Every structure is written in C-alpha cells, then in structure tokens.
C-alpha cells in the first residue's frame, strides 16, 4: 500500500508539472497571436523565427519531462533556422516540426489541466476505497493506481504528438543510412588494404623466397646434393610460413572456427586464448537456428576486439562475455573489471590510462553497417562494459 501511495504521489507531481506546462502554453497562445499580427505587417517578420524557437524550447521541456516519466527519450527533428531573414522565416513556417509543436500546444491546453483535475478528484475516494480494500480485505489497491494511469496517459499523449513527422523520420533515416553506407564502404576499403598489405608483406614474400630457394636447389642438385638438400629443407620451412600467413589472412576475412563451431564455440575459443580469466555465458544463444554469417562475423570481431583491448589496457585479469538472443535481435555484452576511463577519438579508442589504439571506430562501423548499435560504459575506476545489439533474422 505504501509503495502504491508513493507511486500515485509521483504521478500527481508529474500531472502538476504538466499543468504548469499547460499554463505556459496559454502564454504561448498570446505570443503566437502577437507574432502572427507582426508577421502580417511584414515589418515584424523577424519576430517569427524567435517565436518558433521559443515554442521549440517549450516542446523540448515537455519531451524531457515525458522521457523522465517513461524512461524512453522522445526524439526531435527540426530544420535549422539559419541564413537570411527570408530563409529563416521560410524554414520556420514550412518546418513540419513547427506544425506538430503547434498541434501539441493546442492539445496540451486541454489534457494537461483536465488530467490534473481528474487526479485531484480521485485522491480522496481512492484513499478511502483502497484503505478499506487493503486494510480490511487484504487486497491489492485498485483506485490509487488509476492516478498513475492518468500520468501514463498524459505521457503517452505528449509522446505521440511530439514525435517527428513521418517525413522527418524518413529523412533522418535516409541520412543515417547514408552515413552508415559511407562508413561501411570506408571499412571495406580499409579491410581490403589490410588484406593486400598482409598478402604482400607476408605470404607473397615467403612465396618469393620459396621460389628462389627451389631455383637454387635445382641448379645445385647435380654438383652439390648436400647444399640442394639444405635449400629444399629451407624451402619447406618457407612454404609452411607462407601457409601460416595465408591462414592468418583467412581468419581476418571470416574465421573458419565460426563455420565449424558457430558463434558460441568461436567465442569460447577466443576466451580461452585471450590471456584473461574470461567467463562466457551464452544464455541459450547457441540453441535453435544460427544467425546469418555477417551477423556472426560482426559479433565475433566485437568480442575479439574488446577482449584484446581488455588484455592490453584495462589492467584487469578477468572479463565476462554474455550472448543473448531475442526476437530479431542478438545482444553481446563484454565486461572487464579494469581501471575504466575508456575514451574514443576519430582514429580509434583508448581504454584506461594506458591508452592505445583499439579499433573501436572499425568495430562501430562494422556494427553500424548491419544497422546495429554500440554502447560503451566506462566510468573512471571501472568497470568497462561494451554492449552491442545486432538485428538478426533467426
């Protein structure tokens, strides 16, 4: 009962602040009318962009208030009010975000006050009903939760009215896809250059040396068999080195262990060879059908990169890897108990005070190319937690 009363009190405070926003909307009505009159005279058109900015700030206040209640951010999408006066006025008038803010302001005038009045009327009978219902019958409260539902309704209405228009969301999505596509192309180019460099500096060099030794051995075969035998032995060593380099390049493209053991088995192999005491919790991620190869590869390289960073920079000897699967999603979480303080720059990232390039940017690009997300939490003193969410069709 006490918990229900506290929740109803918090809901009442939320409704009270909503009523305060409604009063500000009443003031905004006067501002809008005053601005409309000045704009109609043309001379006062410069007031319009400033009035729109004021409306945006008021809508932003409601977005923050709604996000604080629901725990989910309310995105915004506005056209910038920059350039000449004519351009600013045109952007302010034609912005769909301005239209939605005006609709929200008009609606807030009504529901912001009405819902508060409803909560005030409910309090007294709700305390009586629930006091008897809980105290005498030992049942769960039924009336006080209605006040919380009123706050939920207010937050739901505000969120619905303040969300960006479908056109604005589509434009934002197109812009996001353009950025991720450019990042994916850049990442692919960097990967191709790395493969070319590894082949040129590694396998190709070994194969050239192998060819030279075989030629020398052939010329020395008739005159000096002992020298020819030694050259053949060196050529065999060179061939084995070339094979090792080729295997290294192949693992960098798509690790064969993923094909053989699947993601869970490959992650366990990474944990065993990381040099840390790593706990792996697959959480049933290995049950059922496998994820697409691109998703498994991205998840594998995320774990590999993160464990490498932890071993190099965190100062910890323990780490934890968790895999989870859900409807259309694969979650990866890697945690170490190190010094924390991970930062990211344009060229990569530094983990802990030791610093050093970590390839965080490459990891983000690889995940973004699949429309996934990366979240890094690393307060000073630790722990460092990297959480990745990847869309997945099981």
KAPE-V127230 format. One record per residue. N is the residue number from 0. PHI is phi in degrees with one decimal (NA if undefined). NEAR is the number of other C-alpha atoms within 10 Angstrom. Layout:
N_PHI_NEAR, N_PHI_NEAR
This chain:
0_NA_14, 1_-62.5_7, 2_-63.8_8, 3_-64.5_17, 4_-63.6_19, 5_-61.9_12, 6_-64.6_16, 7_-64.4_23, 8_-66.6_16, 9_-62.4_16, 10_-64.0_23, 11_-65.4_21, 12_-63.4_14, 13_-63.4_23, 14_-66.5_29, 15_-65.3_20, 16_-65.1_17, 17_-64.6_26, 18_-65.6_22, 19_-62.5_14, 20_-63.6_22, 21_-62.2_21, 22_-62.8_16, 23_-64.6_16, 24_-65.7_23, 25_-60.0_15, 26_-63.3_11, 27_-66.9_19, 28_-60.0_16, 29_-62.6_11, 30_-62.9_17, 31_-63.8_16, 32_-63.9_11, 33_-61.5_15, 34_-66.0_21, 35_-62.3_17, 36_-65.6_12, 37_-64.3_16, 38_-65.7_16, 39_-63.6_10, 40_-83.2_10, 41_69.6_10, 42_-62.9_9, 43_-95.7_14, 44_-64.2_19, 45_-65.0_16, 46_-75.6_17, 47_-58.8_23, 48_-59.0_21, 49_-68.4_16, 50_-66.3_18, 51_-65.2_21, 52_-63.3_14, 53_-63.2_14, 54_-63.4_21, 55_-63.8_18, 56_-65.6_12, 57_-65.9_17, 58_-64.7_23, 59_-63.8_17, 60_-61.3_13, 61_-67.1_22, 62_-62.2_22, 63_-64.9_16, 64_-65.2_20, 65_-67.3_24, 66_-64.8_16, 67_-65.5_14, 68_-80.1_16, 69_-88.4_15, 70_81.2_10, 71_-121.4_12, 72_-66.1_14, 73_-106.3_20, 74_-67.5_14, 75_-132.3_16, 76_-146.9_17, 77_-126.1_14, 78_-80.4_14, 79_-67.6_10, 80_-95.1_18, 81_-128.7_13, 82_96.5_10, 83_-71.5_9, 84_-60.8_15, 85_-62.6_12, 86_-65.7_13, 87_-67.6_20, 88_-65.0_22, 89_-62.9_14, 90_-66.3_19, 91_-66.3_24, 92_-75.9_15, 93_-89.5_12, 94_-71.4_18, 95_-59.7_19, 96_-63.1_21, 97_-65.0_22, 98_-61.8_14, 99_-68.9_18, 100_-64.5_21, 101_-65.1_22, 102_-63.6_13, 103_-62.1_20, 104_-60.2_25, 105_-66.3_16, 106_-69.9_16, 107_-62.4_25, 108_-55.1_19, 109_-88.1_12, 110_-74.0_19, 111_-62.7_25, 112_-82.5_19, 113_-61.0_14, 114_-67.9_21, 115_-65.7_24, 116_-60.5_14, 117_-62.8_14, 118_-66.2_23, 119_-63.6_14, 120_-67.9_12, 121_-74.5_15, 122_-57.0_18, 123_-63.0_11, 124_-64.8_12, 125_-66.0_20, 126_-64.3_15, 127_-67.0_13, 128_-64.2_15, 129_-72.1_23, 130_-62.0_18, 131_-71.1_14, 132_-61.7_16, 133_-85.1_15, 134_-73.9_13, 135_-90.9_9, 136_-97.7_10, 137_69.2_11, 138_-97.5_13, 139_-71.6_12, 140_-59.9_20, 141_-122.0_13, 142_-93.3_20, 143_-59.8_26, 144_-59.5_16, 145_-64.2_18, 146_-66.5_27, 147_-63.3_22, 148_-67.1_14, 149_-63.9_20, 150_-65.1_27, 151_-61.4_18, 152_-64.2_14, 153_-61.9_21, 154_-64.7_22, 155_-65.8_14, 156_-64.3_17, 157_-63.0_24, 158_-63.2_21, 159_-62.0_13, 160_-77.3_17, 161_-96.8_24, 162_-62.6_18, 163_-58.6_22, 164_-65.6_17, 165_-54.8_10, 166_-65.7_10, 167_-65.9_18, 168_-65.2_15, 169_-65.5_12, 170_-63.5_13, 171_-65.0_14, 172_-65.5_12, 173_-62.7_12, 174_-63.9_12, 175_-63.5_14, 176_-65.8_15, 177_-63.0_12, 178_-66.4_15, 179_-66.3_20, 180_-65.9_17, 181_-62.1_14, 182_-64.8_19, 183_-64.4_20, 184_-64.0_14, 185_-63.5_14, 186_-64.7_19, 187_-65.1_15, 188_-62.6_12, 189_-63.9_13, 190_-65.9_15, 191_-63.8_13, 192_-64.9_12, 193_-63.7_14, 194_-62.0_18, 195_-61.0_14, 196_-65.5_14, 197_-65.0_17, 198_-67.6_18, 199_-69.4_12, 200_-82.5_12, 201_-107.0_19, 202_-61.0_23, 203_-63.9_17, 204_-62.4_16, 205_-66.1_22, 206_-67.9_18, 207_-62.9_13, 208_-63.5_17, 209_-61.7_23, 210_-61.8_15, 211_-64.1_14, 212_-67.7_21, 213_-64.7_19, 214_-64.3_15, 215_-65.7_15, 216_-64.4_23, 217_-65.0_16, 218_-70.6_13, 219_-89.7_16, 220_-61.0_15, 221_-75.9_10, 222_-87.3_10, 223_-141.8_11, 224_-58.8_14, 225_-64.0_13, 226_-63.9_14, 227_-63.1_21, 228_-64.0_15, 229_-63.5_13, 230_-66.1_22, 231_-66.1_19, 232_-64.0_15, 233_-65.2_17, 234_-63.8_21, 235_-64.2_15, 236_-61.5_14, 237_-65.7_21, 238_-65.0_18, 239_-65.2_15, 240_-64.7_18, 241_-63.0_22, 242_-64.1_16, 243_-61.9_14, 244_-63.3_19, 245_-64.7_18, 246_-61.3_15, 247_-62.1_17, 248_-65.5_20, 249_-62.3_13, 250_-62.4_13, 251_-71.1_14, 252_-83.1_13, 253_-154.0_17, 254_-58.4_17, 255_-58.1_14, 256_-64.6_14, 257_-64.2_18, 258_-67.6_14, 259_-77.3_10, 260_-110.0_14, 261_81.3_18, 262_-63.9_24, 263_-61.1_22, 264_-65.3_16, 265_-65.8_22, 266_-66.1_25, 267_-63.0_18, 268_-65.3_13, 269_-61.4_18, 270_-62.5_21, 271_-66.0_14, 272_-101.5_12, 273_-82.4_16, 274_85.5_15, 275_-111.4_18, 276_-84.7_14, 277_-106.8_21, 278_-97.2_16, 279_-112.1_17, 280_-121.8_16, 281_-82.5_19, 282_56.8_12, 283_82.1_11, 284_-67.7_19, 285_-88.7_17, 286_-83.3_10, 287_81.0_8, 288_-66.3_9, 289_-80.6_15, 290_-72.3_21, 291_-57.6_11, 292_-59.2_14, 293_-65.2_14, 294_-69.3_20, 295_-61.5_22, 296_-64.5_20, 297_-62.8_21, 298_-63.1_25, 299_-62.0_21, 300_-69.7_20, 301_-62.6_26, 302_-63.7_23, 303_-61.3_17, 304_-64.7_16, 305_-69.2_24, 306_-66.1_27, 307_-62.8_17, 308_-62.2_24, 309_-62.7_29, 310_-66.8_18, 311_-82.6_17, 312_-121.9_22, 313_-76.5_29, 314_79.5_18, 315_-105.4_18, 316_-108.5_14, 317_-130.4_18, 318_-151.2_25, 319_-136.9_18, 320_-118.8_23, 321_-125.7_19, 322_-118.6_21, 323_-138.3_16, 324_-124.5_21, 325_-144.9_12, 326_-62.3_9, 327_72.6_11, 328_-142.7_15, 329_-128.9_22, 330_-110.5_19, 331_-125.6_20, 332_-131.2_22, 333_-123.7_23, 334_-128.6_23, 335_-128.6_27, 336_-98.3_18, 337_-82.3_23, 338_-77.8_22, 339_71.8_24, 340_73.6_20, 341_-67.4_24, 342_-128.6_17, 343_-129.5_15, 344_-121.1_10, 345_-65.1_7, 346_-93.7_12, 347_159.0_16, 348_-151.0_19, 349_-125.8_21, 350_-115.2_26, 351_72.7_25, 352_-71.9_15, 353_-69.4_13, 354_69.0_16, 355_122.2_14, 356_-67.7_15, 357_-122.1_21, 358_72.9_18, 359_-61.1_23, 360_-63.2_18, 361_-62.3_23, 362_-65.5_22, 363_-62.1_22, 364_-65.0_25, 365_-63.2_24, 366_-72.3_25, 367_-64.4_21, 368_-62.8_20, 369_-98.5_18, 370_67.1_16, 371_-99.6_20, 372_-131.2_16, 373_-127.3_18, 374_-126.4_12, 375_-112.6_15, 376_-121.5_16, 377_-149.8_21, 378_-67.8_15, 379_-61.7_14, 380_97.2_13, 381_83.3_19, 382_-82.0_19, 383_-103.7_25, 384_-126.5_22, 385_-114.6_18, 386_-116.5_18, 387_-125.7_23, 388_-120.6_21, 389_-122.1_22, 390_-67.6_19, 391_-152.6_21, 392_-99.8_14, 393_-81.7_14
